[in-house]
């Protein structure tokens, strides 16, 4: 009799059976506690009528939790071919509800395998987590393909996503995440929960999309302005934004922003207003 509710072997047995030592080069840290993976899956909301996209399932601890919590269909993208046999065992235990795509999540478009509503739930590999988040927050059209993101990051990254203006953590991720979505830190996970234990605490962030942006702005312009503004945090805006044109001080003033101000003191509304003034030129 298996000691796990889903009838599959404990994760430690799965890892041992398939020789799945975590690889640093792939940003792997396997979350071993099935109670924690269940908590992450539940934080994503009611999954029974949703498809779920998972990135980097590894030996499948979170995958199992998503399926056990009733996800309609899980599409998991896994780069490490060593993990595929373990994921195939999960697919056999949940017939027709798990699709595994082998490859790099930065290069694979899973859209053909997913039906809305779609939730993204993942213990993201550390080396691609931020880039994937930025892609999901900056699609060409809005609303995006996802209705919510429930993602694990290093605690430091999680704090940047939810940071308020004026705080040390406030930056590009804060603006992009909060302009068109509502991010919240759900809970923290200590290093000892992983194999191997990372050197930092992790945190699960839940992000619900908004149907429309909080303030009007062209997404491409806003992304460029924010990236430049926070490029060198100690410099004034007139220096960081100089490449936007010789009249940047005039545009800052027109937006009601002092050219000597620093990026971390601007609100999201300020950045959007500045973007509109830049586009007017």
NORFEN-V412428 format. One record per pair of residues at least 6 apart in sequence whose ideal C-beta (glycine too) atoms are under 7 Angstrom apart, sorted by the first residue. I is the first residue (numbers start at 1). J is the second residue. D is the distance in Angstrom with one decimal. If there is no record, write none. Layout:
I|J|D + I|J|D
This chain:
2|8|6.4 + 2|9|6.2 + 3|10|6.2 + 4|10|5.9 + 4|34|6.4 + 5|68|6.6 + 6|64|5.4 + 6|68|5.1 + 6|93|6.7 + 7|93|6.4 + 8|64|6.3 + 8|89|6.8 + 8|90|6.7 + 8|93|5.7 + 11|32|5.2 + 11|34|6.7 + 11|59|5.8 + 11|61|5.1 + 12|32|6.5 + 14|59|5.0 + 14|86|5.2 + 15|30|6.8 + 15|59|5.4 + 18|82|6.7 + 18|85|5.7 + 18|86|5.1 + 20|59|5.4 + 20|82|5.8 + 20|83|6.3 + 20|86|6.8 + 22|28|4.0 + 22|29|6.0 + 22|30|5.5 + 22|195|6.4 + 22|196|5.8 + 23|80|6.9 + 26|79|6.3 + 26|80|5.8 + 26|125|6.1 + 27|125|3.4 + 27|126|4.1 + 27|127|3.7 + 27|128|6.7 + 28|58|6.2 + 28|125|6.4 + 29|194|4.2 + 29|196|6.5 + 29|198|5.1 + 30|58|5.1 + 30|59|6.0 + 30|61|7.0 + 30|194|6.3 + 30|195|4.9 + 31|37|5.9 + 31|61|5.4 + 31|62|6.7 + 31|123|5.5 + 31|193|6.1 + 31|194|5.7 + 32|61|6.8 + 32|193|6.7 + 32|194|6.9 + 32|195|5.4 + 33|193|5.2 + 34|61|6.2 + 34|65|6.8 + 36|189|6.2 + 36|193|5.8 + 37|61|4.6 + 37|62|4.6 + 37|65|3.9 + 38|65|4.6 + 40|62|6.1 + 40|65|6.7 + 40|121|6.7 + 40|150|6.5 + 40|204|5.7 + 41|47|6.9 + 41|62|6.8 + 41|65|4.0 + 41|66|4.9 + 41|69|4.4 + 41|121|6.6 + 42|69|6.1 + 43|150|5.6 + 43|186|4.8 + 43|204|6.3 + 43|206|5.7 + 44|119|5.3 + 44|121|4.7 + 44|148|6.6 + 44|150|4.1 + 45|119|6.8 + 45|148|6.5 + 47|66|6.4 + 47|69|5.2 + 47|70|5.3 + 47|71|4.1 + 47|119|6.8 + 48|70|4.1 + 48|72|6.6 + 49|72|6.1 + 50|71|6.6 + 50|72|5.9 + 50|117|4.9 + 50|118|6.6 + 50|119|5.0 + 51|72|5.6 + 51|73|4.6 + 51|75|6.8 + 51|114|4.7 + 51|115|5.3 + 51|118|5.0 + 52|66|5.2 + 52|71|4.6 + 52|74|4.8 + 52|119|5.3 + 52|121|5.4 + 53|75|5.3 + 53|110|5.8 + 53|114|6.3 + 53|118|6.2 + 53|120|4.7 + 54|62|6.4 + 54|63|6.0 + 54|66|6.7 + 54|74|5.9 + 54|76|4.4 + 54|121|5.9 + 54|122|5.1 + 55|77|5.4 + 55|105|4.6 + 55|122|4.2 + 55|124|5.8 + 55|132|6.5 + 56|78|6.6 + 56|122|6.4 + 56|123|6.6 + 56|124|6.3 + 56|125|4.6 + 57|63|4.6 + 57|76|4.3 + 57|78|5.5 + 57|83|6.9 + 57|87|6.2 + 58|83|5.6 + 59|83|6.1 + 59|86|4.9 + 60|86|5.6 + 60|87|5.3 + 60|90|4.8 + 62|121|6.9 + 62|123|5.6 + 63|74|6.1 + 63|76|5.6 + 63|87|6.8 + 63|90|5.6 + 63|98|6.8 + 64|90|5.9 + 66|74|5.2 + 66|121|6.1 + 67|74|6.0 + 67|94|4.6 + 67|97|5.9 + 67|98|6.5 + 73|97|5.6 + 74|97|6.5 + 74|98|5.1 + 75|99|4.8 + 75|101|6.6 + 75|110|5.0 + 75|113|4.7 + 75|114|5.7 + 76|87|6.5 + 76|98|6.8 + 76|100|5.1 + 77|101|4.9 + 77|103|6.6 + 77|105|4.6 + 77|108|5.5 + 77|110|6.4 + 78|84|6.7 + 78|87|6.4 + 78|100|6.1 + 78|102|6.1 + 79|103|6.3 + 79|104|5.5 + 81|102|6.3 + 84|100|6.5 + 84|102|6.3 + 87|100|4.8 + 90|98|5.9 + 91|98|4.2 + 91|100|6.6 + 99|113|5.3 + 101|108|5.7 + 101|110|6.2 + 105|128|6.5 + 105|132|6.3 + 106|128|6.1 + 106|131|6.6 + 111|145|6.6 + 117|147|4.7 + 118|145|5.7 + 118|146|5.2 + 118|147|6.4 + 119|146|6.5 + 119|147|6.0 + 119|148|5.0 + 119|150|6.9 + 120|136|6.8 + 120|146|5.0 + 120|149|4.7 + 121|150|4.6 + 122|151|5.6 + 123|152|4.4 + 124|132|6.3 + 124|151|5.6 + 124|152|6.2 + 124|153|6.6 + 126|154|6.5 + 129|153|5.6 + 129|157|6.9 + 130|157|6.2 + 133|151|6.8 + 134|176|6.5 + 136|144|6.5 + 136|146|6.4 + 136|149|6.2 + 137|176|4.6 + 137|177|5.9 + 137|181|6.9 + 138|176|6.4 + 138|219|6.2 + 138|223|5.8 + 142|180|6.0 + 142|213|7.0 + 143|209|5.8 + 143|211|5.7 + 144|209|6.3 + 146|209|6.7 + 147|209|6.1 + 148|206|6.7 + 148|207|6.3 + 148|208|5.1 + 148|209|6.8 + 149|207|4.2 + 150|204|6.6 + 150|206|4.9 + 151|205|5.4 + 152|189|6.9 + 152|202|5.4 + 152|204|5.2 + 153|202|6.7 + 153|203|6.2 + 153|205|6.2 + 154|200|5.0 + 154|202|6.1 + 155|188|6.2 + 155|200|6.3 + 155|201|4.4 + 155|202|6.2 + 155|203|4.5 + 156|200|6.9 + 158|185|5.3 + 158|203|3.7 + 158|205|4.9 + 159|169|4.6 + 160|169|4.8 + 160|171|5.7 + 160|173|4.6 + 160|174|6.0 + 161|173|5.2 + 161|174|6.5 + 161|177|4.8 + 161|183|5.0 + 161|205|5.6 + 162|183|5.1 + 162|184|6.6 + 162|185|5.7 + 163|169|3.8 + 163|170|4.1 + 163|174|4.5 + 164|170|6.3 + 165|264|6.8 + 165|265|6.4 + 165|266|6.4 + 165|267|5.0 + 166|264|6.4 + 166|265|5.9 + 170|264|5.1 + 171|230|4.8 + 172|226|5.0 + 172|227|5.8 + 172|230|5.0 + 175|226|4.9 + 175|268|5.4 + 175|271|5.8 + 176|226|6.9 + 177|183|4.7 + 177|207|6.4 + 178|268|5.8 + 179|213|5.6 + 179|214|5.9 + 179|268|5.4 + 180|209|6.7 + 180|210|5.3 + 180|213|4.7 + 181|207|4.9 + 181|208|6.4 + 181|209|5.0 + 181|210|5.8 + 182|207|6.8 + 182|208|4.8 + 182|210|6.6 + 183|205|5.7 + 183|207|4.4 + 184|206|5.4 + 185|203|5.3 + 185|205|5.7 + 186|204|4.4 + 186|205|6.7 + 186|206|4.9 + 187|204|5.6 + 188|201|5.6 + 188|202|6.9 + 188|203|4.8 + 189|202|4.5 + 189|203|7.0 + 189|204|6.8 + 190|201|6.0 + 191|197|4.0 + 191|198|5.3 + 191|199|6.9 + 191|200|6.9 + 191|201|6.5 + 214|268|6.5 + 215|268|6.6 + 215|269|5.1 + 215|272|3.8 + 216|272|6.4 + 216|276|6.6 + 217|272|3.9 + 217|275|4.3 + 217|276|6.1 + 218|275|6.2 + 218|279|5.6 + 221|275|4.4 + 221|278|6.0 + 221|279|5.5 + 222|271|6.3 + 222|272|6.3 + 222|275|4.5 + 225|241|7.0 + 225|271|6.2 + 225|274|6.1 + 225|275|5.2 + 225|278|6.6 + 226|271|5.8 + 228|240|5.4 + 228|241|5.4 + 228|243|6.6 + 228|244|6.9 + 229|237|6.1 + 229|240|5.4 + 229|241|6.3 + 229|263|3.8 + 230|263|4.9 + 231|240|5.4 + 232|240|5.8 + 233|263|6.7 + 233|264|6.5 + 236|259|6.6 + 236|260|4.9 + 236|261|6.8 + 236|262|6.2 + 237|252|6.1 + 237|257|6.8 + 237|259|6.1 + 237|261|5.3 + 237|262|6.7 + 237|263|6.4 + 238|248|6.1 + 238|249|5.3 + 238|252|6.7 + 238|259|3.8 + 238|260|6.9 + 240|263|6.8 + 241|248|4.9 + 242|248|6.1 + 244|278|6.0 + 245|281|6.6 + 249|259|4.4 + 251|277|4.8 + 251|278|5.6 + 251|281|6.7 + 252|259|4.8 + 252|274|6.7 + 253|259|6.9 + 254|277|5.0 + 255|273|4.8 + 255|274|4.4 + 255|277|4.6 + 257|266|6.7 + 257|270|6.0 + 257|274|6.1
